[in-house]
Amino acid sequence: MKFSFKLLLWTVIVLALALGISGFYFVNYVFETSIGRETGQAMDESRILRFAFETAALNAPARYDVLADRTIEEIGRNLENGGSRLLRISDEDRQVIYKSSGFEGDDLLRNQTEDGVNTWQVVRQGEHYYVQTCRMANAMDRALYLETMRDVTGVFRERALGFLVYRRVTVLMLVLGTFIMHGISSWLTRPIRLLTRATRRMAEGEYDYRARKISDDELGQLTMDFNRMANALEDNIARLEEEIESRENFVAAFAHELKTPLTAIIGYADLLRSHRLDEEKSFLSANYIYTEGKRLEAMSFRLLEIMVTRHGELDLQEVSADMLFQYLRDMYATNRTMGFRLKYDSAVVQAEPNLIKSVLLNLVDNACKASEPGSVIEIRGFLKKGRYRFVIRDHGMGIPKEEQDKITQAFYMVDKSRSRSRNGAGLGLALCAEILALHKSRLEIASEPGKGTRMSFVLQGRPEEER
């Protein structure tokens, strides 16, 4: 059952109960008030009739000291007022002396009446209702019972009419209330329907679908929270899809990188195995097998370093920047094909020394591969506001802007033929990115095709003299 229908159903039930109970008590209150007023008037009329009866009995001529039954009948007819009033007069033994036509009251009330006690009851005769009263009257040493009946049928008819009208009003109010509450419940539950629709659409794969906020209450806040959750879910799904795509590309690139050297190795090995070659050709074949084998070895070592870096824990130390730059100076001291220009500030940085050395070596090595022989490689380091920036700049081929976000992916190479000719596999920058991420840093790339590339990263640092 829909929530809006539940809300409508329970509202109608509560409304029906409220109208029914309030109507019942209202009509009965009016009825009780009216019947009490009629009863009071009947008792007043009974008292007046008793006084009139006693007065008439005193003024009536009497042949005896005791009031005769015939005189009582005559007084009763006079008090009946032309048939508009119902009377019954009984003697001391509760035997009826005079009774108006149509007086059908029972004897129970008369049997309960005593001197000084006035009684009354409501009786029904056919379709009519009466208030029957009884009181004792004393006349000439006789104790008589004077009973009256006052027609109150109108009061009961008004009550029946009140119930009828109230039932009709209740039904009308329920019908109108049902239509009104249907609209209100539909309006109140609209945010829920929109959230349900958004949930269904997202379950069907439309992760960019969002629920529309149409109110500022708790449901509006729920809609905003749902949309925030959907944004986070979409981001996570996009991230997972990127990771899956990256892994697929990694596997494909890795298979491709293995295929080329292995094909050459197998081909030259088969040539050496199946043919008798002269010394020069044998040397060239063995040399090619050795070269491609070393490239596969370097690639496997780089992959191993990346995996170890991803799952390792860093123990950051205070490392002298002078020591890092001196290490680079010593590593490339025998390189005569490139010119190296080092300029740096003395400082202390927070780093894992061996990993940072690997980053610097990879960046300088990439700069050499991207440059023509005789080019200058600039290696700089400077301290600014507690941050030490390492910069490696070349003046080589450069990197297109659309390629700059991809070069830190494993096996990705801008110029594959040039990189392979220099034993490159596209893993150096991927390793650098992993190591810098562990240092809470990242590789910053600024490049323009034909004008060279500037790669840099930042570590926490401070002046050397504060050490």
Buried (B, 14 or more C-beta within 10 A) or exposed (E): EEEBEEBBBEBBEEBBEEBBEEBEEEBEEBBEEBBEEBBEEBBEBBBEBBEBBBEBBEEBEEEEEEBBBEBBBBBBEEBBEEEEBBBBBBBEEEEBBBBBEEBBBEEEBBEEBEEEEBBBBBBEBEEBBBBBBBBBBEBBEBEBBBBBBBBBBEBBEBBEEBBEEBBEEBEEBBEEBBEEBBEBBEEBBBBBBBBEEBBEBBEEEEBEBBBEBEBEEEBEEBBEEBBEEBEEEBEEEEEEEEEEEEEEBBEEBBEEBBEEBEEBBEEBBEBBEEEEEEEEBBEEBBEBBEBBEEBBEBBEEBBEBBEEBEEBEBEBEEBBBBEBBEBBEEBBEEEEEBBBEBEBBBBBBBBBBEBBBBBBBBBBBBBBBBBEEEBBBBBBBBBEEEBBBBBBBBBBBBBEEEBBEEBBBBBBBBBBEEBBEEBBBBBBBBBBBBBBBBBEBBBEBEBEEEEBBBBBBBBBBBEBEEE
